Amino acid sequence: MSQALAKYDLNGALKYFQDKTGIAGFDHQQAQNAKRPYFYFEPPRPGKVVAASGFFQHRVTLHGVLFCPPEGEANDQNEMQDVMAALDHWIAADRFRIQCADENYNAYPAWMEEVQLSYQRVDVDVIAFQLRGERFVNYPQEEQTLTSKVYNNNAIERGGSVWQRERK
């Protein structure tokens, strides 16, 4: 389930980067001679899931690369560094939130929150970045019911709460 959630986060980030910068983005590797600049996002890495009553916290880290155009082309490497700084600014202006997107990159009614972007130039024409975020997700009703039943059965086996003992 966590991997499926991370895909919606990836699609949302990809759409956000493309919409804000006008630079193409991909979630699959491109040929060595592909037209630059472009963003590439690695497959998502879902983080820990913290269970709570009726929902859980889903954390995701997206790793990616901005491939800059070769020297001498219209957009030089310094402009690409400025693009990353602008993205960081836009994320802050959007209250550190990025809307998730479905398989067709349409808006999905969920948001990655507490989004943090970090980046660094790793080569003359390559900027690596990391995007971290989280969101809270409701358990599907069947899982929530099952979780409640397991908890309540364990509580009854241990003597239950005062309220449960009084009802017996």
N, C-alpha and C positions, 0 to 999 in steps of 0.2 A: 504494500500500500504506500509506503514511504517513497519508493522509486517513482510511482505514478504521480504522487504529489510534486516531487522534484521536477518532473517533466513540465508541469504547468508553470512552475517557477522559472525554469529555463526558457520556455516559450515567451513568458512575460518579459524577462530580461532582454531577450533577443529583440523583441518588438520595441521595447523601450529604447534600447541603444540605436536601433535603426530609425525610429521616429524622431528622436532628438538630434541625431547627427547627420542623417541622410547617407550614412555609410552602410553598405551591405553587411549582413551578418549571416553566419552559418553554424549549424550544430553538427556538421560532418566535415571531414577534412577536404581541402581543396587541392587541386593540382598545383605543382610547384610554380607554374607560369600563370596562375590565376590573376585576374585584374585586381590591382591593389588601389586603394586601401580596402580592407575588410576585417570584420571581427570574426573570430572563431571561438566557439564555446565548447569545452570538453563535455562529455556526458556528466550529468549532475551527480553530486555526492551527497546524498541525504545524511543529515546528522542524527543526533540522538533524539529519541521521542520520549517525552516526559508525560506519563499518564496522570490524569487528574479526573475529577468527577465529571464525566460527560464530554470531555475534550482532551486533546493532547497538543503539546507544542512540537511543531515540525520545524527543524532547523536545516538549512541547506547552504552549502558553499559551492559557488560556481567558479570554475577556473577558466580563463580564456586568454586570448592573444589578439592584439591589434597588429595586423601586418601593414606596415606603412609603405607608401610608394618608394621606389628606388630614388636615390639622390638625383636632383635635376628635373624631376617631374613636377607637375603643378602644385601638389601638396607636399611640402618637405616634412622631415621628421619632427621639427619643432612645432609645426602646425598640429601634428598628430598628438604631441604631448599636450598642447592646448586643448585638443578635443577631449582628452581624458580628464583634464582639470575642469572643463565645462560640464562633463557628465557628472563629476563629483558635486559640482555646484547645483546642477539641476536636481539631483537626488535630494540634496538638502532642501532646495526650494519646494520639492514635492513632499516634504515632511518625512523624508527617509522611507518612502513607500513606493513600491512598484506593483502595478496591477498584474495579476497572473493572466495567462492566455491559454486557450485550448489548442487542440491539434492544428486548427486552421488559423491560429494567431488572432482569434477574436477575443475580445475582453471576457474574462471569466470572473464570476463574482467572489473573488478572493484577492487578498493583497499580501505581498511579502512586506513585512514591516521591519523596522530597525535595520534598514539596509545600510551596509558599509562597503565602500569601494576603496580598494587599495591597488596601486599600480606602480610599476617601475620599468624603465627601459632596460632590456636585457641584451639588446644588440642594436646596431645602427638603425635598423629598420623594423624592430620588433619591440612592442610594449606588452608585457605580461600583466594581467590583472586578476583580481580575486574579488568576487561579490558575495557577501554574506547577508543572510536575512533569516527571518523566522515568521511563522504564522501559527495561529491557533485554529485547530480543526475539530469539529464535532465528531464524536464516534458515530459510525452508522448505527441506527436504532437497534439492529439485531445484536451487534457487539456490545452495545451499552447494556442491553437487557441481560445478555449472558454474563457480562462482568458483574452486574448487580446481583445476579443469582449466585454466582460463585462466592462473592463477598458475603452475602447474607447467609448462605449455607455454612460457610466457615465460621461466621460469627455465632450461629446457632449451635454448631458443634462445640465451640469453646464456652458455651453458656450464654452467649448473646448479650445484648445490651440490657439495661434495666427495663427499658420500654418493651423489648422483645420478651423478657422473662415475665413481666406483668401480664402480657397478653396471653400467655400459655394457660 
